[in-house]
Amino acid sequence: MKTTEVDVFIADIHDHDCDEMVEQLGRDCMERLARITHPRRREQFILGRSLLRHALLHKHGAVAEGWILDAASGKPCLVGVGAPEISLSHSRELVACAIAPVAVGLDVEYCRERDFVALAEQICGPEEFHHFLSLPMSERSDGFYRIWTLKEAIFKLYGRPMPLAFHASGLRSRYFWPGVDFLAALVARTDCTLCLKLHSPSSVRLK
Ligand SMILES: CC(C)(COP(=O)(O)OP(=O)(O)OC[C@H]1O[C@@H](n2cnc3c(N)ncnc32)[C@H](O)[C@@H]1OP(=O)(O)O)[C@@H](O)C(=O)NCCC(=O)NCCS
C-alpha cells in the first residue's frame, strides 16, 4: 500500500532566543506580531514561523520564491505551484509544525487535571460523550485529551468543527507525545498509510 509522509518538527521555546529570530519574519508576519501583546504568545508565534521556515528548508531545500504564506484567515497556508500543506500548533513551551503533500491538521495540548466530564460535555456530540462516559475513571484524562486534540486537528484541517466520526472517510490520524505531559493529534487527508516522521526538539537546529 502507498504511504503518505508527514513531517512534524517540534521546538522548545527554552532552547531558542526568539528575539533574535524576529528579523527573519516577513512584513505580514511583523504586522501580525505587532498585534500580539502576550509575551509567551509572541514567542510561540515567532518560533512557529521560524520552525516553518526550517521545515521548508529541510523538506524542499529552499523556500520557493513563488510561495506566499497567507494567514489572513488565521489558518496559515502556502500559496503557489507545488507548495506543501502545513499546520502549526503550540502549547506552553512547545511549538510544532507539520508539513505534508496533503492537507493536514495538527494540535498539541499540555495535559493537566481538569473537570473532564464538564469539558467533554461541552465539546462532544451525544455519541462521543457517551463513549467518553463509558471510559474507566483512570482513562478519562487521556480519553478527554485524545478527543480534544483530534477535534482541534480536524478543525484546523477543514477550518470548521466536525464530528469525530467524520474522520473515518478520507482522513488518517495519529497521536504522538511531543513532550512529557503533552499529547498531539495529526490528521491528514489521505487514504494511504500515514508515515509520521517526528523531528524532536534536540534534532531541530534553527538558524
Ligand atoms: C483556531 C484554533 C483551532 C487554534 O487552536 P489552539 O489550540 O487554540 O491553538 P494552537 O496553538 O494549537 O494553534 C494555533 C495556530 O493554529 C493556526 N490557526 C489559527 N486559526 C486557524 C484555522 N482557522 N484553521 C487552521 N489553523 C489555524 C495558526 O497557525 C495558529 O498559530 P499562529 O497564530 O501562531 O500562526 C482554536 O482556537 C479554535 O478556534 N478552535 C475551534 C473550536 C472548535 O470548534 N474546536 C473543536 C472542538 S474542541
PDBQT file of the ligand as one rigid body, heavy atoms in Angstrom, charges set to zero:
ROOT
HETATM    1  C1  LIG A 301      -8.092  28.359  15.916  1.00  0.00    +0.000 C 
HETATM    2  C2  LIG A 301      -7.851  27.212  16.870  1.00  0.00    +0.000 C 
HETATM    3  C3  LIG A 301      -8.048  25.899  16.096  1.00  0.00    +0.000 C 
HETATM    4  C4  LIG A 301      -6.423  27.287  17.417  1.00  0.00    +0.000 C 
HETATM    5  O1  LIG A 301      -6.171  26.203  18.252  1.00  0.00    +0.000 OA
HETATM    6  P1  LIG A 301      -5.463  26.388  19.680  1.00  0.00    +0.000 P 
HETATM    7  O2  LIG A 301      -5.390  25.036  20.315  1.00  0.00    +0.000 OA
HETATM    8  O3  LIG A 301      -6.136  27.477  20.418  1.00  0.00    +0.000 OA
HETATM    9  O4  LIG A 301      -4.018  26.905  19.353  1.00  0.00    +0.000 OA
HETATM   10  P2  LIG A 301      -2.823  26.170  18.638  1.00  0.00    +0.000 P 
HETATM   11  O5  LIG A 301      -1.598  26.710  19.208  1.00  0.00    +0.000 OA
HETATM   12  O6  LIG A 301      -2.983  24.703  18.627  1.00  0.00    +0.000 OA
HETATM   13  O7  LIG A 301      -2.962  26.668  17.141  1.00  0.00    +0.000 OA
HETATM   14  C5  LIG A 301      -2.688  27.994  16.804  1.00  0.00    +0.000 C 
HETATM   15  C6  LIG A 301      -2.244  28.017  15.379  1.00  0.00    +0.000 C 
HETATM   16  O8  LIG A 301      -3.251  27.413  14.556  1.00  0.00    +0.000 OA
HETATM   17  C7  LIG A 301      -3.240  28.062  13.292  1.00  0.00    +0.000 C 
HETATM   18  N1  LIG A 301      -4.603  28.504  13.037  1.00  0.00    +0.000 N 
HETATM   19  C8  LIG A 301      -5.254  29.582  13.503  1.00  0.00    +0.000 A 
HETATM   20  N2  LIG A 301      -6.510  29.608  13.026  1.00  0.00    +0.000 NA
HETATM   21  C9  LIG A 301      -6.657  28.515  12.249  1.00  0.00    +0.000 A 
HETATM   22  C10 LIG A 301      -7.731  27.985  11.478  1.00  0.00    +0.000 A 
HETATM   23  N3  LIG A 301      -8.926  28.588  11.395  1.00  0.00    +0.000 N 
HETATM   24  N4  LIG A 301      -7.525  26.823  10.804  1.00  0.00    +0.000 NA
HETATM   25  C11 LIG A 301      -6.332  26.218  10.842  1.00  0.00    +0.000 A 
HETATM   26  N5  LIG A 301      -5.251  26.673  11.560  1.00  0.00    +0.000 NA
HETATM   27  C12 LIG A 301      -5.434  27.803  12.254  1.00  0.00    +0.000 A 
HETATM   28  C13 LIG A 301      -2.254  29.224  13.374  1.00  0.00    +0.000 C 
HETATM   29  O9  LIG A 301      -1.034  28.802  12.790  1.00  0.00    +0.000 OA
HETATM   30  C14 LIG A 301      -2.078  29.415  14.858  1.00  0.00    +0.000 C 
HETATM   31  O10 LIG A 301      -0.782  29.829  15.227  1.00  0.00    +0.000 OA
HETATM   32  P3  LIG A 301      -0.188  31.262  14.793  1.00  0.00    +0.000 P 
HETATM   33  O11 LIG A 301      -1.264  32.253  15.029  1.00  0.00    +0.000 OA
HETATM   34  O12 LIG A 301       0.981  31.423  15.699  1.00  0.00    +0.000 OA
HETATM   35  O13 LIG A 301       0.187  31.100  13.365  1.00  0.00    +0.000 OA
HETATM   36  C15 LIG A 301      -8.829  27.219  18.082  1.00  0.00    +0.000 C 
HETATM   37  O14 LIG A 301      -8.576  28.349  18.880  1.00  0.00    +0.000 OA
HETATM   38  C16 LIG A 301     -10.269  27.246  17.670  1.00  0.00    +0.000 C 
HETATM   39  O15 LIG A 301     -10.870  28.282  17.415  1.00  0.00    +0.000 OA
HETATM   40  N6  LIG A 301     -10.877  26.067  17.619  1.00  0.00    +0.000 N 
HETATM   41  C17 LIG A 301     -12.223  25.951  17.159  1.00  0.00    +0.000 C 
HETATM   42  C18 LIG A 301     -13.073  25.462  18.262  1.00  0.00    +0.000 C 
HETATM   43  C19 LIG A 301     -13.613  24.159  17.925  1.00  0.00    +0.000 C 
HETATM   44  O16 LIG A 301     -14.700  24.043  17.419  1.00  0.00    +0.000 OA
HETATM   45  N7  LIG A 301     -12.818  23.131  18.239  1.00  0.00    +0.000 N 
HETATM   46  C20 LIG A 301     -13.205  21.792  18.024  1.00  0.00    +0.000 C 
HETATM   47  C21 LIG A 301     -13.794  21.227  19.285  1.00  0.00    +0.000 C 
HETATM   48  S1  LIG A 301     -12.647  21.096  20.611  1.00  0.00    +0.000 SA
ENDROOT
TORSDOF 0
